[in-house]
Amino acid sequence: MTTNAAHPVRVPLVTEPWGILKSLRMARRNVLSIIPDIATKQPMVSGKTGKRWHMVMDTAAIRHILLDGLEDYPKSVVTKNLLKPAIGESLFIAEGAHWRWQRRAAAPVFSHRNVMNLAPIMTKAAERACTRITDAGPRAVNLLDEMVTTTFDVIGDVTFSGGDTFDRDKVHGAIDAYIAQAGKISLFDILGFPDWVPRPDRLMSGSALKEMKGMADSAIEARSKRGHEGVPDLLDLLLEGVDPKTDRRMSTAELRDNLLTFIVAGHETTALTLAWSMYLMGFDQDAQTRAREEAQSVLQGRAATGDDVENLPYIRMIIDEALRMYPAAGIISRTAQKKDTLCDREVLPGDTVMIPIYALGRNELLWDDPDAFRPERFADRKAIDRYAYLPFGDGPRICIGASFALQEAVIILATLLSRFKFTPVAGKEPEPVMILTLRPEGGVWLTAEPV
């Protein structure tokens, strides 16, 4: 971990080549630690660690990978091996026609209207977070744990509102257990062993996964028989979803895999974005003061709502800057399907092609003083190259829930900052560590003082 008085914490990147065993050892501790430091200074870096690999930071080449050459760069085998046991052939993993029909069926779920209809759930969760922080009294609070609780509160209510067939704590525990075990990169994956060779880490979490899938199946079947009253939640909307081209609907297994994808992605990534935003607010008290003044001016003592989001531009800038500096998905990995050229460099079939989102957001060719926290960078979003900033990916596979996540993050952050002053706890700085997602290891410890 690297920090100084002027800059928030960052990952120390590699300055010399490593062999495969050291790369594996370091990657099991922190995936981002294998990114070479020159990836923050150059448009592309290539190497070989068991397999040929390329890290791409050039925006034109990234556009080619994610948009123009989408079919030639499917998600990497390593990514699929890690996640398939948990979320099957859901939107996150599926390719080609199987991905396209699911995306068409699920797209209306995250329409602006539906996301706005779910905003009151986010507002209530923000209120409950404020109550918990107040009840804890004037002492240090781990905002990482608090944000995980808050966002799981949201995803539970927007996924299974009113359901009593779904044990949220068990699901939460199963997801955390799977991420902790499956996320550790396997030497077998790096060496390219076939899928049928058992991965030791992943064998450990089978029972928790089986139980979680069983609970989800039961809840889906109960809802499809009985329905539910009130604002349609994600499960209702997915049950209604139909591919307009083929009239195909999702089976229970397909519904379950996509629902679990939304639960995992929908709470983990937003919680981390909020936790890093809170860390940055503790780091930069002037920015926190400005954000609080904006929030208090708009909210006038109440919790933020969906209608307030467009009137909180500085809060949104803080979240955008947190996503630039600490993207939840720190690396996007693809496997080249055919011979290609990127940045005048040859790419061969089977090569691993990575977009290191973490290094992209800190690349000196794309950003001025990239290790500095400056929310104002996002005051004019049109001035930022679209492919220099990819917290949600881009192209046809851009994150389907991006608008949901951003609305939730603005509502929660604005509500918290309008009611408390947060100050950092000495000696409790987090360490940015990525296994599957980029987490502030050690927690985000801040003292919360009501204002």
N, C-alpha and C positions, 0 to 999 in steps of 0.2 A: 504494500500500500504506500502511495506517495501523497504527500500534502505539503503545503506551505501556507504562510499567513494570507497570501493573496488568492490561492486556489483551493477549491474543495478537494476531497480525496479522489484519487484515481488509481487505476490498476498499473503496476509497474510492468511494462511490456518487455519482450525479449530483445536483448541487444547482441546476442551471439547464437549461432546455430546449435540446436540440441539433437541428440540421437533419439531414436524411437522410444526407448525405455524411459528416458528422462521426460520426453514430451508427454508420454502416457501418465507418468507419476504426477507431473504438474497439472495436466488436464483434469485428472480425477479430483484435484484440489480446487482448481479454478480454470474453467475452459478458456477464459480470456487471457490467461497468462501465457498461452502459446502464440498469441498475436505478436509478430515482430514489431518493434518500435518504428521501423521504417514504413510500416503501413500507415502511419500518421503523417508521412512526409512524401509519399510517392503515390502514383495512380494505380499501381499493381505490383504485387509481390508473388513470386512462385517458389516452390520448393518440392521436396520429396521426403515424406515420413512414412515409409511403408508404401504409400500411394503418392502419385503426383497430385499436387494441390496448387491452387491459385487463390489469392485474396485480391478482390477487385474493389477499388475505391474511385475509379474513373466513372463519372456520372453517365457518359454516353454508353460505356460498356455495361453498366448496371441496367440502364434502360433496355438494352438488347437482351440481357439475361431474363429480366422480369416481364418484359412486354413483347418485343418483336420476336424473340426466340424462345418464348415460353415453353413450347412443346419439346424443345431440345435440351431444356434444363429442368427436369423434374426434381422434386425434393430428394435429397440425398438418401441413400440406403441407411446411413447411420441414423438420420432423423426418424425414418420410418421404423427402424428396429427399436428405437427407444420408446416411441409413443404408441405403436400399433396395439400392443397388449392392453393398453388402457382405453383407447378411443377408436379402435377398429379402423374401418375404411370410411371414416367421417370426412367432412369437408376439409379438415386440416391436412389429411394425409392423401386422400383419393386423388387420382390423376385422370386426365382425358375425359371421356364421355361420362364416366361414373362421377367425377367431380362436377362436371358441367350441369348435369340434371339436378344434383343436390343443391348446387349454388342457386339455380333458378328457383327451386322450390323454397329455399330458405330466405332468399333476398327480401321478400316483403316483410318478413318478421322484423327486420331492422330498419323499416321505413321511418322517416322523420316523425310521422304521426304516432306510430307505435312506440318509438323511443320516448317521445314526449308524454305519452299516456302512462309510461312506467316511472316518470320523474318523481311523483309523490312518494314512491317507495324509497327512492334515494334520499329525499328530504327527511323522511322519518328516520332512516338509518343515521343520517348526519346528526339529527336531534339526539338519538340514543347515544351516539359517540360523545357528544358534549356532556350529556348527563353522567356517563361513566367517568369521564375525565374530571368533572366537578366533584363527583362522589369520592374520587381517589384522594382529594385534598391537595394541598400545595406541596406536591412532591414530584420527583422525576417519573415520567411515564414513558414506556417503550412504545413509541408511535408506530413502529413496524407491527407489533402485535395488535395494536388498536386498529390500524388500517386493515389488517387481515380479517379481524373480527367484523369490522364495519362492511367491507365489501362482500364478505361471505353472507352477511345479513341481507344485503341487497340481492345477491344472486339467488339465495334461497327463496326470497319472497317473489322475485320475478320469474323463477323457474317452477316452483311448486307452491304457489300461493294457496293457503287453505288446506294443504295436503297433510294428512296425518300418517301416510304410508311411507314417508321418507324420513329416516333418522339423519338429520343434518350433521350431527356430531360424528356419527360413524362415517358418513360420506367424506366429511372434511378430513378425518383421520386417515382414511384409506387413500385419499388423494395425496396427502402429505407424505405418507409412507412410500407410495409409489414414486413420487418425484425424488425423494431422498435416495431411494435404491436404484431406480432405473436411470436416473440422470447421470450417474457416474459412468463416464465413457468407458466402454469395454474395449480391451485390447483386441478382442475378436472383431469388433466393428472397424477399428482403425486398419486392421490387417485385411479386412474384406472377407472374413469367413462367411459361408452361406448362412441363411436364416435358420436352417434346421439344427445348427450347432447350438446347444443350450448356452445361454448367457447367465453366469452364476448370480449376478446381482438381481436379475429380473425374476429368477425362480423363487426368490424369497417372498415376493409380494403377491403371489397368485391368489391366496385365500382372501386377502382383503379386497382385491379387485373383483373376485367372483361374488363376494357378498354385496359390494357396491352395485355391480351390474344387476344383480337379482333384485335389489331394492328399487333401482330405477325402472326395471321392467314392470314390477308390480304397480308402481305409481302410474306409469304410462297406461297400463291396461285398465286400472281403476278409473283414471280420468277419461279414457276413451269411452267407457261404459256409462259413467255417471255425469261427466261434464263438470262445470263449476261456474258459479255466478260471479258477477263483478267484471272488472277490467280484464280483458284477455291477457294471460301471462305468456311466457315463452313457450311453455308446453302446449297451451291452447293454440298458439299461432303456428307452431310446428305441426300439430295434428291437422290443422286446416291447410297446411302448405301443400301445393300441388305444382308439378312442373308444367308450365303452360304449353310446352312443346309436345310432351308425351303423355300428359295427364297422369303421370306416375306419382304415387304418394310414398312416403317413407314407411317401411315396415317397423315393427316394434324395436328390432335390433338397430336399425338405422336411426330411428328417433333417439334411442338410448345413447348411441355412440356420439351423435351430434349434441345431445343435451349435456353429456358428460364433458364434451369438448368445450361447450359454452361455460359450464360451471368451472372447469379448471382454468381456462383462459380468462374468463370473465371476472373471476375474483382475484386470482394470483397477480396478473399483470397490472390491474388497476390499483391493487393494494401496494405493490412495489412502486408504482409511479407516485402515489400519494406519500409513501414513506420517504422516498428520495426528495420529493418536493418539501416535505416537512424538515428534512435534514438541511436542505438549502436555505429554508427560512430561518433556521437556527444559526446557520453560517453567516447569513447576510441580514443583519437586523434592519438596515435601511430599507432593503427590498420588502422585508416583512411589514414594516411600518406603512409603506406605500400600499401594499396589498390590503392591509387591514383598513386603511382609510377608504379605499375603493369599496371593499365589502360592506363596511358599516354605512357608507353613504347610500348604497343600493338597497341593503337589507333592512336597515332601520330596526335592528334588534331581532328580526325573525330569521328562520333558517332559509337558505337559498332554495329556489324552485327551478324547474326547467325554464320558465319564462325569464328568469334572471340571467341565464348563462350569457346571452349576447350582450348584456350590459356590464360584464365583468372581464373586460379585455386583458387587464394586467394579470389577473389570476390565471387566465388561459395562457398567457405568455410564460408564466412561471412553470406551468405544467409542460408546455412545449419545450422549454429549456431543460427541464429535468429529464424529459424523454430523449433529448439530444445527448446529454451527458451520461445518463444511466438508462439506456434502453432496456426494457424487460427482456426482449429477445436480442441478445448481444451479437449473435452471428446467425445469418441465413446460409444454409448449406444446400448446394445442388450437385447433381451428378451429370456431367456432359454426356450426351447421347451420340454426338457425331463430331467430326473434326471441325474446328472453328478457329477464328483469330480474334483475340481480345487485346486491345492496346498493342497491336503489332506483335503479339506473342501467340505461339501455337498452343491450342487446347486440343487434347486428344480424347476420344471416347473413353469413358470410365474415369476421367480426371474429376477430382472433387473441386468444385468452384464455389468459393465462399464469398459472401458479402459481409465483412465484419462490421456490423452496424455500429458497434462501440468505437472502432477506429475511424469509421466514416464520419461520425459526429465530432471527431477530434482531429480531422485531417487538416493540416496547415495550408494545403492548397485550396481548401473550400471554406475555411472559417478563420476569422481574425481572432488571435489569442484564444484558441479553442478550449483550453483548460479553465478559462475564466467563466464564472457564472454571470451571464448578462441576459436577462429576460427580454430586454429591449431589441435583441436580434430579431425577434418575431413580430415587431411592431408593423413591419411591411412584409407580409408573407410572400408577396409576389417577387420580392428581391432575392428570395432563397431558391436556389436550383432544386427543382422537385426531387431529383435523385440524389441530392446531398443529405436529405433528411428523410429517413425511412423507418420511423418507429413502428409503423403498422404495415410495412412492406409496400408494394405498389403493383400496378398492372391488374389483370383480372383476378389475381389471388390476394389483392389487398384485404386486410383484416375486415371481415364482414361486420364486426361489432365495434369498429372504431368510434363511430358517433355516440354509441351507447357509453363506451368507456370514458370518452372526453366529457360528456355531459355529467356523468357520475362524479368524475374527479373534480370538476369545477364546483359542483354543488357541495361536495364534502369539504374541499379545501377552503372555499369562501366562508362557509358556516363556521368552521373551526377558527380561522384567522379573525373573524369578526368578534369572537367571544373570548379569545385567550391571547396572551402574549407568551411566546415560546422562547425559552433560552436554553442553549446547549449545556450539557453536563460535562465538566472538565474530565478529560481522560477517557471519555466514552465515545470516541469517534468510530463510526462504522467502517467496515472494510468491504469494498465492492467485490463480491464473489459470485461467479456464474457457474451453476451446475446445469440446470435447464433454463433458469431465468436469473437475471442479475439482481442479487439480494444484498441488502446492507447487513453483512454478517456482524453479529454483536448487538444488533438492534439500533434504533434511532432514539436515543434517550434525551428527552427535553423536559424541562420544568415548565408546567402550564400554570399561568397566573391569570385569573379572570380579569377582564377589562370592562 
